[in-house]
Amino acid sequence: MYFYSSPGNFRLYKEIMACHQKNLCPDPTGGWFKGEIGFFSFYIIPLAKRAQLFFDKEFGHALVQGAKGNLVLWQEHGEKAAEFMAQGLKNGESEASVLEKIYALPYKKLL
């Protein structure tokens, strides 16, 4: 299973929203999932491919597949995941409650 929205991702979103509420930065909500798609496309996947050089073939392959799986999840469900984060923060929901909703989104396991 791929966990494309970790507790750290939600915590970063909350931190940036707190800065937004203090007029220190723009509201990240609308572009959050697009940012994650870019992050996986242009940083995480290339990093995983480079890291293959340092691990055995099976583990290196798993790193790349995991990164690609997370990218697919953000492409397919990122808008909904970001919506869950925004609504959860707005409604004062616990981190566990928000992540439970996100983790319940369907996913496809890549080979």
C-alpha positions in Angstrom: 0.0 0.0 0.0 1.2 3.5 -0.7 0.7 6.2 1.8 0.7 9.4 -0.3 -0.3 11.7 2.5 1.7 11.0 5.6 1.3 12.7 8.9 4.2 14.9 7.9 2.4 16.0 4.8 -0.7 17.0 6.8 1.5 18.7 9.4 3.3 20.7 6.7 -0.1 21.8 5.3 -1.2 22.9 8.7 2.0 24.8 9.3 1.7 26.6 5.9 -2.0 27.4 6.6 -1.0 28.9 10.0 1.5 31.2 8.1 -1.3 32.0 5.6 -3.6 33.1 8.4 -0.9 35.5 9.6 -0.6 36.9 6.0 2.9 35.5 5.6 2.2 33.4 2.5 -0.6 32.6 0.1 -3.3 30.0 0.8 -1.7 26.6 -0.2 -5.1 24.8 -0.5 -5.9 25.1 -4.2 -2.5 24.0 -5.4 -1.5 21.5 -2.7 -2.1 18.4 -4.7 -0.5 19.9 -7.8 2.6 20.7 -5.8 2.7 17.1 -4.6 2.5 15.9 -8.2 5.4 18.1 -9.1 7.3 17.0 -6.0 7.0 13.3 -6.9 7.6 13.9 -10.6 10.6 16.1 -10.5 12.3 15.2 -7.1 11.2 12.0 -5.5 11.1 9.7 -8.6 14.4 10.9 -9.9 15.9 10.6 -6.4 14.6 7.0 -6.1 16.1 6.1 -9.5 19.5 7.5 -8.5 19.3 5.7 -5.2 18.9 2.4 -7.0 22.7 2.5 -7.5 23.2 2.0 -3.7 20.8 -0.8 -3.0 20.2 -4.3 -4.2 18.1 -4.7 -7.3 14.9 -5.7 -5.5 15.0 -2.9 -2.9 16.0 -0.3 -5.5 13.1 -1.4 -7.7 10.7 -1.2 -4.8 11.8 2.4 -4.1 11.1 3.5 -7.6 7.8 1.6 -7.8 6.7 3.1 -4.4 7.5 6.6 -5.6 5.6 6.0 -8.9 2.7 4.6 -6.9 2.5 7.7 -4.8 2.6 9.9 -7.9 -0.3 7.9 -9.3 -2.3 8.3 -6.1 -1.7 12.1 -6.1 -2.8 12.3 -9.7 -5.9 10.2 -9.1 -7.0 11.3 -5.7 -4.8 14.3 -4.7 -7.6 16.8 -5.1 -9.8 14.8 -2.7 -7.0 14.2 -0.3 -6.2 18.0 -0.2 -9.9 18.6 0.3 -9.9 16.3 3.3 -6.9 18.1 4.8 -8.5 21.5 4.3 -11.9 20.5 5.7 -10.2 18.6 8.6 -8.2 21.6 9.6 -11.2 23.9 9.2 -13.4 21.6 11.4 -10.7 21.0 14.0 -10.5 17.3 13.2 -7.7 15.2 14.6 -4.8 14.2 12.5 -5.8 10.6 12.8 -9.3 11.3 11.6 -8.1 13.2 8.5 -5.5 10.6 7.6 -8.0 7.8 8.0 -10.2 9.4 5.4 -7.3 9.8 3.0 -6.0 6.3 3.5 -9.5 5.0 2.7 -9.3 6.4 -0.8 -8.9 3.6 -3.4 -5.5 2.8 -4.8 -4.0 0.5 -7.4 -0.9 -1.5 -6.6 1.7 -1.2 -9.3 3.8 -4.2 -10.3 
